[in-house]
Amino acid sequence: MEAVISILVLSLLPQLVVPDVPTTTSYRAIVEIVSGNSRIFSGEHLHLRCNIPDIYKASWNYMWFRGPVQLPQYGEIFHLWNANVKESGKYSCQGKKETQVGSIKTQRSLPKEIHVDGGFAILQTPQHPILVGDTLDLKCRLRGNAPIHQTILYKDGIKVMVQSGSSLYFHLTNVTLEDEGAYSCRASWDLSRRTHSVISVPTLVNILEILTEPVLQIDRDNPQLEKNKMNLICHLQYNARAPAPPVSYYFYKNNNLLGPATSLNHIHVREAPGWYRCRAKVPKLDIMRWSEPQSFGEVTGASETTIDASTSSSQKPEDIFSLSTPTQHPGSCN
């Protein structure tokens, strides 16, 4: 009998001693351009770095990918020598290290798209995001040195700027969302009594709002909520550059403020029929945006919303509880 019990205990030991070990960490690798640009000419060089935000500074091995294909380089720095057009693609990396319990990998990085251009002109755009109100700096970069006498900038195939002289730079000040589009450039020069021109491939330029229009979500299915409670969540995208000033959130029911401003984008409220809305404000940037009204439960008619434009300019935003129609955004800054 004792022998049987001993055998049973020994058979259970592996299950007790060996726990399930995760094979992927919470760290996500980050691809950075060390030298060069995301758009280069064929024959040029580019170097990428795989950065792993590991607070313990552990020693990692590196794997590099172009699309789904793993590449035969394993260092922290990826070298693209004498690039050719076929090497264009989305590059990503992943960290890997061996431990006593097996291999552990980071999450693969978000891809960094690299374009290798076989032509004679490239329109270089900023590597950082462009925000509404920024100056958009562009450069028409050429292969070789030609005596340029004119450069032209196009947006979506339409001429938007013409420059005489040898300058290859364009500056668009105080950009808006309407300036977003596919840009290209043309450079011209005279040689041997003939005019020569080269044009770049269109390059997409995205313009971001500092604070996007909020979207209110009414969540009733969260198991952590108390009985007869619901969660109001104010979703938005905040793109201010670091150090970004804080965002204040306000929540409304039937145009009445539900408590003071909060730094959290959600609050718990009692379930009750009505029209709900949220407002986001960045006081230091003087920016404010409203969400569209969302109905909950049985409500009659549309959201009752009126506002006097002459009054809104003199009142503080916190004092305004009578809003505009659902398709308008009183007090918003675009």
C-alpha positions as CSV (number, residue, x, y, z in Angstrom):
1,M,0.0,0.0,0.0
2,E,2.8,2.4,0.9
3,A,4.5,1.6,-2.4
4,V,1.3,2.5,-4.3
5,I,1.0,5.8,-2.5
6,S,4.7,6.7,-3.2
7,I,4.2,5.9,-6.9
8,L,1.1,8.2,-7.0
9,V,2.9,11.1,-5.3
10,L,5.9,10.8,-7.6
11,S,3.6,10.8,-10.6
12,L,2.0,14.1,-9.5
13,L,5.3,15.9,-8.8
14,P,6.0,17.0,-12.4
15,Q,2.6,18.7,-12.5
16,L,3.3,20.5,-9.2
17,V,6.9,21.5,-9.9
18,V,6.8,22.6,-13.5
19,P,4.4,25.6,-14.0
20,D,3.3,27.0,-17.3
21,V,5.9,29.5,-18.5
22,P,4.9,32.3,-20.9
23,T,6.9,32.3,-24.1
24,T,6.1,35.9,-25.0
25,T,6.8,39.0,-22.8
26,S,4.8,42.1,-22.6
27,Y,7.6,44.1,-24.2
28,R,7.0,45.2,-27.8
29,A,10.1,45.8,-29.9
30,I,10.4,49.1,-31.7
31,V,12.1,49.7,-35.1
32,E,14.0,53.0,-35.4
33,I,15.8,54.5,-38.4
34,V,19.4,55.1,-37.3
35,S,20.7,56.7,-40.5
36,G,19.1,57.4,-43.8
37,N,15.4,58.0,-44.6
38,S,12.4,55.8,-45.1
39,R,12.7,56.7,-48.8
40,I,16.1,56.1,-50.4
41,F,17.5,55.7,-53.9
42,S,18.6,52.3,-55.1
43,G,22.3,51.9,-54.4
44,E,22.1,53.8,-51.1
45,H,22.5,52.5,-47.5
46,L,20.0,52.4,-44.6
47,H,20.5,51.3,-41.0
48,L,17.7,50.3,-38.6
49,R,17.8,49.6,-34.9
50,C,15.7,47.2,-32.9
51,N,14.9,48.8,-29.6
52,I,13.5,46.7,-26.7
53,P,12.1,48.7,-23.8
54,D,13.4,46.3,-21.2
55,I,13.8,48.1,-17.8
56,Y,16.1,45.3,-16.6
57,K,18.5,45.8,-19.6
58,A,18.6,42.0,-20.3
59,S,20.7,40.6,-23.1
60,W,18.6,39.9,-26.2
61,N,19.1,38.3,-29.5
62,Y,17.4,39.9,-32.5
63,M,15.3,38.6,-35.4
64,W,14.5,40.8,-38.4
65,F,11.7,40.4,-40.9
66,R,10.6,42.0,-44.2
67,G,6.9,41.3,-44.3
68,P,6.4,37.7,-43.0
69,V,9.9,36.6,-44.2
70,Q,12.7,36.3,-41.6
71,L,16.0,37.9,-42.8
72,P,19.5,36.5,-42.2
73,Q,20.6,39.3,-39.9
74,Y,20.6,38.9,-36.1
75,G,22.2,42.0,-34.6
76,E,20.6,45.0,-32.9
77,I,21.4,47.1,-36.0
78,F,20.1,46.0,-39.4
79,H,22.2,47.1,-42.4
80,L,20.7,47.6,-45.8
81,W,23.8,48.0,-48.1
82,N,23.5,49.1,-51.8
83,A,19.7,48.7,-51.6
84,N,17.7,47.6,-54.6
85,V,14.1,48.2,-55.4
86,K,13.1,44.6,-54.5
87,E,14.2,45.3,-50.9
88,S,11.3,47.8,-50.4
89,G,8.8,46.6,-47.8
90,K,7.7,46.6,-44.2
91,Y,10.5,45.8,-41.8
92,S,10.0,44.6,-38.3
93,C,12.0,43.0,-35.5
94,Q,11.6,40.8,-32.5
95,G,13.8,40.1,-29.4
96,K,14.5,36.6,-28.2
97,K,16.5,35.2,-25.3
98,E,17.2,31.8,-23.8
99,T,16.3,31.2,-20.1
100,Q,16.4,28.2,-17.8
101,V,12.8,27.5,-18.7
102,G,13.1,27.9,-22.4
103,S,13.0,30.6,-25.1
104,I,11.2,33.9,-24.5
105,K,10.3,36.4,-27.2
106,T,9.2,39.9,-27.2
107,Q,6.1,41.0,-29.2
108,R,7.1,41.8,-32.8
109,S,7.5,45.5,-33.5
110,L,5.1,47.5,-35.6
111,P,6.4,47.5,-39.2
112,K,8.5,50.4,-40.5
113,E,7.9,50.8,-44.3
114,I,11.0,51.4,-46.4
115,H,10.8,52.5,-50.0
116,V,13.8,52.0,-52.3
117,D,13.3,54.2,-55.4
118,G,14.9,53.4,-58.7
119,G,14.1,56.8,-60.2
120,F,15.8,60.2,-60.1
121,A,13.7,62.2,-57.7
122,I,12.3,61.5,-54.2
123,L,10.0,63.8,-52.2
124,Q,11.2,63.6,-48.6
125,T,8.6,64.2,-45.9
126,P,9.1,64.6,-42.2
127,Q,9.6,61.5,-40.1
128,H,7.5,62.8,-37.2
129,P,3.7,63.2,-37.3
130,I,2.4,66.5,-38.8
131,L,-0.3,68.2,-36.7
132,V,-2.8,70.8,-37.6
133,G,-1.2,74.2,-37.4
134,D,2.3,72.9,-38.1
135,T,4.6,73.9,-41.0
136,L,5.1,71.1,-43.4
137,D,8.7,71.0,-44.7
138,L,9.3,69.0,-47.9
139,K,12.4,68.4,-49.9
140,C,12.7,67.4,-53.6
141,R,15.8,65.2,-53.4
142,L,17.6,64.3,-56.7
143,R,19.9,61.6,-57.7
144,G,23.1,63.4,-58.7
145,N,23.7,67.2,-58.9
146,A,21.9,69.0,-61.7
147,P,21.7,72.8,-62.2
148,I,18.1,73.1,-61.2
149,H,16.2,76.2,-62.4
150,Q,12.6,75.3,-61.4
151,T,10.8,73.0,-58.9
152,I,7.1,72.3,-58.8
153,L,5.1,70.7,-56.0
154,Y,2.0,68.7,-56.7
155,K,-0.8,67.5,-54.4
156,D,-3.0,64.7,-55.7
157,G,-1.7,65.5,-59.2
158,I,-2.6,69.3,-59.0
159,K,0.1,71.9,-59.1
160,V,0.2,73.8,-55.7
161,M,3.6,75.6,-55.7
162,V,6.2,76.7,-58.3
163,Q,9.7,77.9,-57.4
164,S,12.3,79.4,-59.6
165,G,15.9,78.9,-58.8
166,S,18.0,76.1,-57.3
167,S,16.1,75.5,-54.0
168,L,14.7,72.0,-53.6
169,Y,12.7,72.9,-50.4
170,F,9.0,73.6,-50.0
171,H,7.4,75.0,-46.8
172,L,3.6,74.9,-46.3
173,T,2.7,76.9,-43.2
174,N,-0.3,76.4,-40.8
175,V,-1.5,73.2,-42.4
176,T,-5.1,71.9,-42.0
177,L,-6.7,68.6,-42.6
178,E,-7.4,69.8,-46.1
179,D,-3.6,69.7,-46.8
180,E,-3.6,65.9,-46.4
181,G,-2.9,64.1,-49.6
182,A,-0.4,62.5,-52.0
183,Y,2.5,64.9,-52.8
184,S,5.1,64.7,-55.6
185,C,7.7,67.1,-57.0
186,R,9.1,67.9,-60.4
187,A,12.6,69.4,-60.9
188,S,13.8,70.9,-64.2
189,W,17.2,72.0,-65.5
190,D,18.8,73.0,-68.8
191,L,21.6,71.1,-70.3
192,S,23.0,71.1,-73.9
193,R,20.2,73.5,-75.0
194,R,17.6,71.1,-73.8
195,T,15.3,71.2,-70.8
196,H,15.3,68.0,-68.6
197,S,12.8,67.1,-66.0
198,V,12.4,64.4,-63.4
199,I,9.3,63.8,-61.2
200,S,9.0,61.8,-58.0
201,V,6.6,59.1,-57.0
202,P,3.6,60.4,-55.0
203,T,4.1,60.3,-51.3
204,L,1.2,60.3,-48.9
205,V,1.3,63.0,-46.2
206,N,-1.1,62.6,-43.2
207,I,-2.2,65.5,-41.1
208,L,-3.4,64.8,-37.6
209,E,-5.7,66.7,-35.3
210,I,-4.2,67.5,-31.9
211,L,-7.5,66.4,-30.4
212,T,-10.0,64.3,-32.4
213,E,-13.7,64.5,-32.0
214,P,-14.7,62.3,-29.0
215,V,-16.9,59.3,-29.3
216,L,-19.0,58.4,-26.3
217,Q,-19.5,54.7,-25.5
218,I,-22.2,53.6,-23.0
219,D,-21.0,50.3,-21.5
220,R,-23.5,48.1,-19.5
221,D,-21.7,44.7,-19.8
222,N,-18.7,45.3,-17.6
223,P,-18.9,42.6,-14.8
224,Q,-17.1,45.0,-12.4
225,L,-20.0,47.5,-12.5
226,E,-22.3,47.7,-9.5
227,K,-26.0,46.8,-10.0
228,N,-27.9,49.4,-12.0
229,K,-24.7,51.2,-13.0
230,M,-23.2,51.8,-16.4
231,N,-19.9,53.1,-17.6
232,L,-19.6,56.2,-19.8
233,I,-16.4,56.1,-21.8
234,C,-15.1,59.1,-23.8
235,H,-12.9,57.8,-26.6
236,L,-10.6,60.1,-28.5
237,Q,-7.1,60.4,-30.0
238,Y,-4.7,62.9,-28.4
239,N,-1.7,63.8,-30.6
240,A,0.0,66.6,-28.7
241,R,3.8,66.4,-28.6
242,A,5.6,65.7,-25.4
243,P,5.4,67.0,-22.8
244,A,1.6,66.9,-23.6
245,P,-0.6,69.0,-21.2
246,P,-3.4,67.0,-19.6
247,V,-6.9,66.5,-21.0
248,S,-10.0,67.2,-18.8
249,Y,-13.1,65.2,-19.4
250,Y,-16.7,66.3,-18.8
251,F,-19.9,64.1,-19.0
252,Y,-23.4,65.2,-19.5
253,K,-26.9,63.8,-19.3
254,N,-29.7,65.7,-21.0
255,N,-27.3,68.7,-21.3
256,N,-26.7,68.7,-17.5
257,L,-23.1,68.2,-16.2
258,L,-22.6,64.9,-14.3
259,G,-20.0,66.0,-11.7
260,P,-16.8,67.9,-11.9
261,A,-14.0,67.6,-14.6
262,T,-11.9,64.5,-14.4
263,S,-8.6,63.3,-15.8
264,L,-10.1,59.9,-16.5
265,N,-11.9,59.3,-19.7
266,H,-14.7,57.3,-18.0
267,I,-17.2,57.5,-15.1
268,H,-19.8,55.2,-13.6
269,V,-23.3,56.5,-13.4
270,R,-26.7,55.2,-12.5
271,E,-28.7,53.6,-15.4
272,A,-31.3,56.1,-16.5
273,P,-32.9,56.9,-19.8
274,G,-31.7,60.0,-21.6
275,W,-29.3,61.7,-24.0
276,Y,-25.6,61.4,-23.0
277,R,-22.6,63.3,-24.2
278,C,-18.9,64.0,-23.3
279,R,-16.6,66.9,-23.8
280,A,-12.8,66.9,-23.8
281,K,-10.7,70.0,-23.1
282,V,-7.0,70.8,-23.0
283,P,-6.9,74.2,-21.2
284,K,-3.3,74.9,-21.8
285,L,-3.8,74.5,-25.6
286,D,-7.2,76.2,-25.6
287,I,-8.7,73.2,-27.4
288,M,-12.1,71.7,-26.7
289,R,-14.2,69.0,-28.6
290,W,-17.7,67.6,-28.1
291,S,-19.0,64.1,-28.8
292,E,-22.2,63.4,-30.6
293,P,-25.2,62.7,-28.3
294,Q,-25.9,59.1,-27.5
295,S,-29.3,57.9,-26.3
296,F,-29.9,55.3,-23.6
297,G,-33.2,53.6,-22.9
298,E,-36.5,55.0,-24.0
299,V,-36.2,58.6,-24.9
300,T,-38.8,60.7,-26.7
301,G,-37.8,62.9,-29.7
302,A,-34.4,64.2,-30.5
303,S,-31.9,65.7,-28.1
304,E,-33.2,69.1,-27.2
305,T,-30.2,71.3,-28.1
306,T,-30.1,75.1,-28.7
307,I,-27.4,77.6,-28.1
308,D,-27.0,81.3,-28.7
309,A,-23.8,82.0,-30.6
310,S,-23.5,85.4,-29.1
311,T,-23.8,84.0,-25.6
312,S,-21.4,81.1,-26.1
313,S,-18.5,83.4,-26.7
314,S,-18.9,85.2,-23.4
315,Q,-19.8,82.3,-21.2
316,K,-17.3,79.8,-19.8
317,P,-17.6,76.3,-21.4
318,E,-18.3,74.8,-18.0
319,D,-21.4,77.1,-17.7
320,I,-23.0,76.0,-21.0
321,F,-25.5,73.2,-20.6
322,S,-27.7,74.0,-23.6
323,L,-25.9,72.7,-26.6
324,S,-26.3,72.8,-30.4
325,T,-27.9,70.3,-32.6
326,P,-26.3,66.8,-32.7
327,T,-24.5,67.5,-36.0
328,Q,-22.7,70.6,-34.7
329,H,-19.9,71.1,-32.2
330,P,-20.2,74.3,-30.2
331,G,-17.0,75.6,-28.8
332,S,-14.8,73.1,-30.6
333,C,-11.4,74.0,-31.9
334,N,-10.3,72.5,-35.2
